[in-house]
Each structure stands twice: as structure tokens, then as C-alpha cells.
Amino acid sequence: VSAFVRDTGGVFPPRVSLVDDTVADEGGNFTLEVPANGTYDIVHYQGDIPSEQSLFPRDGIPDVLAVERVTVGESGTTIGERTLPEGHDLNVSVVDESGTPVEGAQVAYFHTENDSQDRPALAGLDTLPTNANGLADISGMENVTRDRPGIEVTGNVTVLVVPPMGDGRFVSRDYVRTLTVTEDDRITVTLQEADEPELVGERTIGG
């Protein structure tokens, strides 16, 4: 579980700064140490990240989830009990205009808290490259225990795709897809090809 300070200026993806992270105990309890008089996005990531155990297992739990946006005063605050919802497989396929898979595109996932707040909490997971089949592939990350691409998410999800770094075949632009995930799903993003090869430098999502 992590606490982030997020830039709320309207830029997507927003710039964020990690304030603290920790691992919940066997009872699901956790404490985050944050400065007083601040507002923080509380985010759940699946897997025991600090102790380098298995990350993002296929177990029906969301791999990334925005829990709540909280404002902390001088004496701290208690979030209370929260129940993790069911996660669903989401695969992202990236192709060119002829339908050929594109390898090396960057894919990021963002989950937005599902409530009526004007500025709900937001959680991000980036950046996953696409494999030779054009699928965003988390299985290449260290300590990930799965043998197929895709991640588990739920609810309000935004997917951001950026063409392969330095590849002048494609127009240098971002592709944003917003969807509500309630079951296993797969989306396809088609990259716009440039009329003439462009001189493109390396880009990083959120950079």
C-alpha cells in the first residue's frame, strides 16, 4: 500500500511523488507515515513488493487499485476497513494500420476511485512494453509469476499507449482509452502511421 502526492492540474498522466509505502500484515492492517496537513492518494498494488516476493499473481485481486484520497491534519487519520473488489483480466493489443502487431510500444494503466468526489484517488501502473504479439506484457518484469500477458483490474480504468520509442514509422502521439472493467476484456489500439518517417527521440510515459 502506498501514499502519493498527485499534481491535480489536469495533465494526464499526472505527475506523482511517492511519500511512503508499506506491506499490510496478515490481518490486512497497515500504517503509512506522511507529513501532516496534506492530501494523499492511497494506492494498493498486488504483491509483496518490498520483500521482492511474487508480484501481480493471477488470483482475482486487482493488480493496481486507487483506494481513497485522504486529507491528513495534525493528528493523522484512520481510513477504516476497505474490501478489495474482484479483479478481471485486461489485455491491450497494439497494432499498426494493417493489423500487424507492434512490439515495443509502451502501455500504462490507471485506475480511478469509483465515487462522487470531484478529485477521486488515482493509481497508476506503468510502463509495460508490448511483446512480439503486440500485447502489453507484464510477465517480463522481475518476480512476476505469470506466463501470459495482461493485468487484473476493475472499475474505472484508463489505458495510455505510446508508440515504440524512436520508431519513426508512427505519428508521435498518445492514445488514451477509458473503459469500465466488469469482466475479462481485451482492447486493440491501432497506431497512426506517419506519411513520412519522423525523427523521433526517446519518450517515456509521464516523463
Backbone torsions as a table, in degrees:
resi	resn	phi	psi	omega
1	VAL	NA	135.5	-175.4
2	SER	-129.3	156.5	173.7
3	ALA	-119.5	128.7	-179.5
4	PHE	-122.6	147.3	164.3
5	VAL	-96.5	129.8	-174.5
6	ARG	-119.4	137.6	172.5
7	ASP	-71.8	121.6	-177.7
8	THR	-102.7	27.4	-176.6
9	GLY	-78.0	1.4	176.1
10	GLY	97.1	-3.6	178.7
11	VAL	-80.0	137.4	177.5
12	PHE	-123.1	130.7	-3.1
13	PRO	-74.0	148.3	-178.2
14	PRO	-71.9	155.0	173.1
15	ARG	-82.2	136.5	-178.0
16	VAL	-131.5	155.6	175.8
17	SER	-128.9	126.9	177.8
18	LEU	-72.7	129.3	179.1
19	VAL	-99.9	-45.3	179.3
20	ASP	-162.1	152.3	171.4
21	ASP	-143.2	158.7	-176.5
22	THR	-158.2	173.3	177.5
23	VAL	-112.6	130.7	176.6
24	ALA	-65.9	146.9	179.5
25	ASP	-79.5	-175.3	-176.1
26	GLU	-61.5	-23.2	177.4
27	GLY	-91.1	3.5	179.9
28	GLY	83.0	8.9	-178.1
29	ASN	-88.6	147.9	178.3
30	PHE	-153.3	158.2	174.9
31	THR	-134.4	132.5	176.6
32	LEU	-112.7	136.2	178.7
33	GLU	-97.7	112.5	-178.1
34	VAL	-131.2	154.0	176.3
35	PRO	-61.8	147.8	177.9
36	ALA	-66.9	159.5	174.3
37	ASN	58.5	52.0	178.5
38	GLY	-142.9	166.2	177.8
39	THR	-117.2	133.0	-171.4
40	TYR	-136.4	145.2	171.7
41	ASP	-92.7	121.6	178.3
42	ILE	-93.7	126.7	-169.6
43	VAL	-129.5	136.7	175.6
44	HIS	-103.7	129.5	171.2
45	TYR	-117.7	135.5	-176.2
46	GLN	-79.8	127.0	177.8
47	GLY	115.2	152.6	-176.0
48	ASP	-87.4	81.5	-170.6
49	ILE	-66.2	-49.5	-176.3
50	PRO	-60.9	-34.1	-178.2
51	SER	-92.3	8.5	174.0
52	GLU	58.7	35.6	172.0
53	GLN	-87.2	-170.5	-173.0
54	SER	-61.8	132.6	178.0
55	LEU	-103.0	143.7	169.3
56	PHE	51.3	52.0	176.8
57	PRO	-69.3	154.0	175.3
58	ARG	-80.0	95.4	-174.0
59	ASP	-139.9	12.1	178.6
60	GLY	80.8	7.8	177.2
61	ILE	-109.0	136.4	-179.4
62	PRO	-56.7	137.0	178.0
63	ASP	-73.7	-28.5	177.3
64	VAL	-144.3	134.6	-175.2
65	LEU	-150.9	128.2	172.5
66	ALA	-79.6	116.2	-174.8
67	VAL	-84.2	-55.1	-175.2
68	GLU	-170.0	149.0	170.2
69	ARG	-98.9	122.8	-174.8
70	VAL	-124.1	148.0	173.1
71	THR	-110.4	125.6	-175.8
72	VAL	-108.1	129.8	177.8
73	GLY	-93.9	-147.7	-178.0
74	GLU	-72.6	-32.2	-171.9
75	SER	-104.9	9.7	-179.8
76	GLY	82.5	-176.9	-179.0
77	THR	-152.6	158.9	177.4
78	THR	-113.0	127.2	-179.4
79	ILE	-76.7	-35.6	-176.2
80	GLY	90.8	-174.2	-176.0
81	GLU	-82.3	135.4	175.7
82	ARG	-129.1	144.4	178.6
83	THR	-109.6	126.5	178.8
84	LEU	-70.8	130.2	179.2
85	PRO	-77.7	173.2	177.2
86	GLU	-71.4	137.9	176.6
87	GLY	-97.5	151.8	-179.9
88	HIS	-126.8	145.3	178.6
89	ASP	-66.4	130.0	173.9
90	LEU	-127.6	118.8	176.1
91	ASN	-107.3	140.4	176.6
92	VAL	-117.3	122.9	178.6
93	SER	-108.9	129.9	-180.0
94	VAL	-115.2	125.7	-177.5
95	VAL	-132.6	164.4	172.0
96	ASP	-89.8	-176.4	-173.3
97	GLU	-66.7	-17.8	177.0
98	SER	-92.1	0.2	179.9
99	GLY	88.5	6.8	179.1
100	THR	-79.4	133.0	179.3
101	PRO	-57.8	144.1	179.9
102	VAL	-111.4	120.9	178.3
103	GLU	-92.4	143.5	173.8
104	GLY	88.7	3.3	172.5
105	ALA	-69.2	155.9	179.2
106	GLN	-102.0	134.6	-179.2
107	VAL	-128.1	130.7	176.6
108	ALA	-125.4	148.1	-179.5
109	TYR	-118.7	139.7	178.1
110	PHE	-133.4	130.5	176.1
111	HIS	-109.8	135.5	179.0
112	THR	-111.8	133.9	179.0
113	GLU	-55.2	136.4	-176.7
114	ASN	-94.7	85.4	174.3
115	ASP	-154.4	-169.8	-172.2
116	SER	-96.7	11.9	-179.0
117	GLN	-65.1	149.4	175.1
118	ASP	-69.3	-32.9	179.0
119	ARG	-130.4	77.9	-177.7
120	PRO	-69.9	163.4	177.4
121	ALA	-64.6	149.8	179.3
122	LEU	-134.7	137.6	178.8
123	ALA	-123.6	139.4	-178.4
124	GLY	-125.0	146.4	173.3
125	LEU	-131.6	109.9	178.6
126	ASP	-144.7	160.4	-3.5
127	THR	-119.3	133.7	177.8
128	LEU	-103.6	130.6	175.4
129	PRO	-82.0	154.4	172.5
130	THR	-83.5	145.8	-179.8
131	ASN	-88.6	-169.1	-177.0
132	ALA	-64.5	-19.5	176.6
133	ASN	-92.9	7.5	177.8
134	GLY	78.5	10.7	-176.8
135	LEU	-99.8	134.6	174.7
136	ALA	-60.5	121.4	-166.9
137	ASP	-120.9	109.9	179.5
138	ILE	-86.5	-12.7	-173.2
139	SER	-68.6	-16.2	179.2
140	GLY	-83.0	-8.5	179.0
141	MET	-72.1	147.6	-179.5
142	GLU	-61.9	136.4	176.0
143	ASN	71.9	8.2	177.0
144	VAL	-81.0	130.0	-176.3
145	THR	-108.6	71.4	174.3
146	ARG	-153.3	155.0	-174.8
147	ASP	-117.2	17.9	177.3
148	ARG	-146.1	156.1	-175.5
149	PRO	-73.9	179.0	179.9
150	GLY	93.7	162.2	175.9
151	ILE	-131.2	169.7	177.6
152	GLU	-101.9	124.6	-179.1
153	VAL	-141.1	176.6	176.9
154	THR	-158.4	155.8	173.5
155	GLY	74.0	-140.3	-173.9
156	ASN	-80.0	107.0	-175.0
157	VAL	-124.1	135.2	173.2
158	THR	-116.3	131.1	178.3
159	VAL	-110.3	130.4	178.7
160	LEU	-117.7	126.7	-179.1
161	VAL	-120.7	134.8	176.5
162	VAL	-123.0	135.5	179.5
163	PRO	-57.8	161.8	-179.9
164	PRO	-54.0	138.7	-178.2
165	MET	-62.2	130.3	175.9
166	GLY	76.6	5.6	-178.3
167	ASP	-93.1	107.5	-175.6
168	GLY	-78.3	0.6	179.3
169	ARG	-68.6	-24.4	-171.2
170	PHE	-115.8	150.4	175.0
171	VAL	-63.6	134.6	-179.0
172	SER	-78.8	95.8	-179.1
173	ARG	-154.4	165.0	176.9
174	ASP	-98.0	146.5	177.0
175	TYR	-117.6	120.5	-175.8
176	VAL	-118.2	128.1	176.1
177	ARG	-124.1	127.5	178.4
178	THR	-112.9	130.5	-177.3
179	LEU	-148.7	161.9	174.4
180	THR	-108.2	116.6	-174.5
181	VAL	-95.2	116.2	177.8
182	THR	-124.6	-4.0	178.6
183	GLU	-159.7	171.1	177.8
184	ASP	-56.5	139.5	-174.2
185	ASP	-150.9	163.6	174.9
186	ARG	-143.9	131.6	176.9
187	ILE	-119.8	152.4	178.5
188	THR	-118.1	130.7	178.0
189	VAL	-114.1	123.6	-179.5
190	THR	-100.2	122.5	-179.3
191	LEU	-81.1	135.7	178.4
192	GLN	-76.3	127.4	-178.7
193	GLU	-87.9	142.2	-179.5
194	ALA	-75.0	145.9	176.4
195	ASP	-61.8	-38.3	173.8
196	GLU	-133.3	148.3	-180.0
197	PRO	-53.5	133.9	179.4
198	GLU	-97.8	153.0	172.1
199	LEU	-87.6	106.4	-173.1
200	VAL	-119.7	127.5	174.8
201	GLY	-84.1	174.1	179.5
202	GLU	-69.0	140.3	178.5
203	ARG	-128.8	149.7	176.1
204	THR	-130.3	135.2	-179.8
205	ILE	-58.6	129.8	178.7
206	GLY	78.7	1.5	-175.3
207	GLY	-79.7	NA	NA
